[in-house]
Amino acid sequence: VQLQASGGGLVQAGGSLRLSCTTSGNIFSIVSMGWYRQTPGKQRELVATATSGGSTTYADSVKGRFTISRDIAKNTAYLQMDSLKPEDTAVYYCNVRSRYRGIDRTYWGQGTLVTVSS
């Protein structure tokens, strides 16, 4: 199983980016797909998640600016990031959680760098 995150890059403050997370291999019974981010010296933090039941969760710092969506048929997740701020600069990681036959699994992508210039 592999997760491939893409869409990062350099953008000016106020701009937008759209991240994509595609999966390859068999992931059974996905519970949620989401995005986390990390900056040097800090812990990885939740940005947004979307469950297979349709609920979403956002970090307070991105509410109203970021939107997570999923293509369930393709096991793909997206993160639309608008009104970007310099403090959004980080490596963004795709995350998938599954529960199959009573076993919980967590998968991580390799990360994609988002840099927001002021």
Legacy VTK file of the C-alpha trace (Angstrom):
# vtk DataFile Version 3.0
C-alpha trace
ASCII
DATASET POLYDATA
POINTS 118 float
0.000 0.000 0.000
1.315 3.426 -0.923
-0.020 6.917 -0.514
1.119 9.572 -2.948
0.681 13.205 -1.975
1.034 15.903 -4.600
0.129 19.500 -5.301
2.478 21.305 -2.971
4.542 24.252 -4.058
5.345 27.903 -3.531
2.508 30.394 -3.380
2.083 33.943 -2.203
0.021 34.765 0.838
-3.646 34.893 -0.072
-3.204 32.348 -2.819
-4.548 28.827 -3.197
-3.260 25.315 -3.648
-4.959 21.969 -4.018
-3.329 18.873 -2.578
-4.165 15.388 -3.754
-3.619 12.050 -2.047
-3.876 8.964 -4.180
-3.634 5.407 -2.931
-2.247 2.327 -4.567
-2.590 -1.225 -3.398
-5.503 -2.667 -1.492
-6.782 -0.779 1.519
-9.847 -2.424 2.953
-12.483 -0.660 4.992
-11.114 2.872 5.070
-12.385 4.710 8.125
-10.967 8.116 7.299
-8.603 10.001 5.037
-6.941 13.166 6.107
-4.103 15.619 6.080
-1.538 16.489 8.705
1.313 18.971 8.554
4.645 19.399 10.214
7.253 22.129 10.501
10.836 21.643 11.725
11.037 21.149 15.461
7.311 20.728 15.900
5.003 17.758 16.183
2.881 16.695 13.287
-0.545 18.264 13.638
-3.963 17.506 12.264
-5.150 19.743 9.448
-8.339 18.024 8.304
-9.920 14.593 8.130
-12.947 13.164 6.385
-14.581 9.933 7.479
-16.237 7.437 5.223
-19.463 8.367 6.979
-19.181 11.886 5.607
-18.111 13.862 8.647
-15.182 16.255 8.530
-12.863 17.719 11.129
-10.653 20.770 10.773
-7.978 22.393 12.846
-9.201 25.718 14.172
-6.407 27.480 12.328
-7.692 26.377 8.916
-11.454 26.469 9.388
-13.131 28.519 6.712
-10.037 28.457 4.497
-9.354 24.773 3.806
-11.763 22.175 2.481
-11.205 18.437 2.500
-12.991 16.187 0.059
-12.847 12.558 -0.960
-13.487 10.492 -4.025
-14.466 7.301 -2.259
-14.580 5.233 -5.424
-10.975 6.152 -6.179
-9.735 6.163 -2.569
-8.446 9.654 -3.204
-8.519 12.682 -0.936
-8.080 16.347 -1.716
-7.318 19.419 0.331
-8.330 22.729 -1.182
-6.353 25.445 0.555
-7.484 29.035 0.052
-6.409 32.305 1.623
-3.077 30.775 2.467
-0.948 32.377 5.151
2.807 32.170 5.780
2.058 30.146 8.914
0.562 27.440 6.703
4.071 26.701 5.435
4.808 23.065 6.260
5.216 19.600 4.874
1.743 18.164 4.404
1.200 14.451 4.898
-1.647 12.335 3.689
-3.107 9.903 6.222
-5.420 6.931 5.854
-6.943 4.924 8.683
-8.616 1.609 8.106
-10.319 -1.035 10.194
-10.583 -4.484 8.686
-11.426 -7.682 10.529
-10.912 -5.885 13.828
-7.437 -4.616 12.969
-6.757 -0.886 12.841
-4.105 0.325 10.435
-2.654 3.733 9.703
-0.896 4.661 6.500
1.166 7.758 5.737
2.226 9.356 2.495
5.669 10.811 1.889
4.663 14.453 2.326
4.450 17.405 0.018
5.976 20.785 0.834
3.803 23.873 0.896
5.586 27.204 1.132
3.622 30.419 1.527
5.571 33.621 1.028
4.553 36.900 2.620
LINES 1 119
118 0 1 2 3 4 5 6 7 8 9 10 11 12 13 14 15 16 17 18 19 20 21 22 23 24 25 26 27 28 29 30 31 32 33 34 35 36 37 38 39 40 41 42 43 44 45 46 47 48 49 50 51 52 53 54 55 56 57 58 59 60 61 62 63 64 65 66 67 68 69 70 71 72 73 74 75 76 77 78 79 80 81 82 83 84 85 86 87 88 89 90 91 92 93 94 95 96 97 98 99 100 101 102 103 104 105 106 107 108 109 110 111 112 113 114 115 116 117
